[in-house]
Amino acid sequence: MMLQSTAFKLLTPQDTLRIERGRCLRHRLSISSCRHCFSDCATGALSWTENGLHWDQDKCTGCLLCTAGCPTDALTSNQISFSDLLQRLDEVDAPLLACAFNPQTLGHARVPCLGLLADPQLLLVLQLALGKELRLNTSACADCENSHILPPLQQSVQKVTELAAKLPGAVKVIEAEPQLDYQEKSCSRREFFTFLNRRSRQTGVSLVNRLRLDTTSGSYGKKSLPLTRQLLLQLGKTSSFVREMIDTKILPELSFTSDCRGCTACVGICPTGALASPDIRGNKPEIKKDRCTACTLCVEFCQQSAITVTTP
């Protein structure tokens, strides 16, 4: 396993982890209490220095739990395209998702590490977009140096099971190789044209082909939504049931108390655009609920303590 770990580090690009400081809560507000990435990192690869958030690649094992826990996408992986991932999973009836850390594991598609999926909303997007059972191959995870991702991954799967109990698809963790029932994707000439004809007759083909992302880089003035929220909102447009689930089980409630003076300073500090300036000066800021990720930066910033954020 040590040899495997060394080989992984040698093959890993220098920019495996992308840091967008404009989206980082502590970079936006120095007194922010956000510690998600530090607490999620088992190796101490992330730290706060006089220059801000620092990533030590030599200590990083690529588990990507830090990206799963960040509420604003200040930390993301450069090694994955979610559009490509969804397309590959959509091409098979019983998709199996594996990690790239151990190339011997079976899978129709791979992510750098399954720790990336410790984000329940990301798992939920995969389930809803595919509309079928997505199986996660964790058969090699217990013997991996990133085995610490297993408990948060299991919690993420359980959360998605609760959120989407009445919606299409499912997520299942496969822990032992004999249980994988892996079917290699194959396609003869006849099957290829049959596949094309079937797809051409389907309206919209699948949700996968209708999802579009805003991948522009974040600056301090750029109000950008995390990838998962972008996709969830798009999925909510396709089904009233999905939209109801988003409204009742995911979106937080942001509100102002009577202590608000309408200074609108919170509008500038918000990284996602969940707060907007009112039409009339002195009024409370406008709330855009769809854009709130419950990062609570506005709560920490407000000098009147006039903002509350509650999650479902």
C-alpha positions, 0 to 999 in steps of 0.5 A, a space after each residue: 500500500 505504501 508503494 501504491 500511495 507513492 505512485 499515486 503522489 507521483 502521478 498526481 498533478 500539482 494542481 489537484 486541489 484548486 483553491 478559490 480564495 474569493 469563495 473562502 469564508 475566512 478569506 472574505 471575513 477574517 473572524 469567520 469561525 469556518 473550519 470545515 476543511 481543517 477538521 475534515 483533513 486527516 493529515 493536516 495538509 490544510 492550514 491557515 498561515 499569514 498568507 491565508 489558506 495553505 495546501 501542503 501537497 506532500 501531506 495530502 492523500 487526495 481523499 477530497 473530504 475537504 471539497 465535500 465539506 466546503 459550503 462555497 466551493 472554495 476547494 474543488 478538484 481539478 481532476 474531475 469533470 462532472 459532465 463527463 462523469 455523468 455521461 459515462 454513468 448514464 451509458 450503462 444500466 447498472 452503473 458502478 462508480 469506483 476510485 482512481 486511487 486503486 486502478 485495479 478496482 472495477 468501475 464504469 467511471 472513476 473519481 479521484 477518491 470516493 471521499 468526494 461523495 461525502 457531500 450528500 447534495 452531490 450524491 443526490 444530484 448523481 442519483 436524480 440525474 441518472 434516475 437509476 441505482 448508482 453503486 459505489 465500489 468501496 471494496 478496496 477502501 478499507 485497505 487504503 490509506 484513505 479509509 477514513 472516508 468510509 464513515 462520512 461516505 456512509 453518512 452521506 449515502 444514508 442522508 440521500 436515502 432519507 432525502 430521496 426516499 420517494 424519488 427515482 434512483 438510489 445509491 448503494 454501497 458495495 463493500 465486497 468484490 463478490 457483490 459487485 456483479 460488474 458487467 463490462 460495457 460492450 457494444 457491437 455494431 448492431 447494439 451501437 446503432 440500436 442504442 443511437 436509434 433508441 436515444 433519438 426517439 427519447 424526448 430529452 434523452 436524459 437529465 444528464 444532457 440538460 445539466 449545465 454548469 457555471 465553471 467561471 473562477 470566483 473572485 471576491 466580487 463574483 457571486 457564484 453558486 456551488 456546483 451542487 446547488 446549480 445542478 439541484 436547482 436545474 433538476 428542480 425544474 424538471 419535477 415538482 416532486 424534486 422541487 418540493 424536496 429541495 424546498 422542504 429538505 435542503 434550502 435553509 431559511 434566512 431571515 432578518 430580525 427587527 434589529 436590522 437597520 438596512 445597512 446592506 453591508 451583508 450583501 457584499 460579504 455574501 459569497 453566493 448572492 443570497 442577499 441583494 440590495 433592496 429597491 428602497 434605501 434603508 430597507 432590509 436586503 432582499 433574500 434569494 433563498 435558492 442561493 443560500 448555502 447556510 454558510 452563515 457568514 452574514 450572521 457572523 458579519 452583522 454587527 446588529 446580530 439581526 440575521 438568522 439562518 436555520 437549516 431543515 
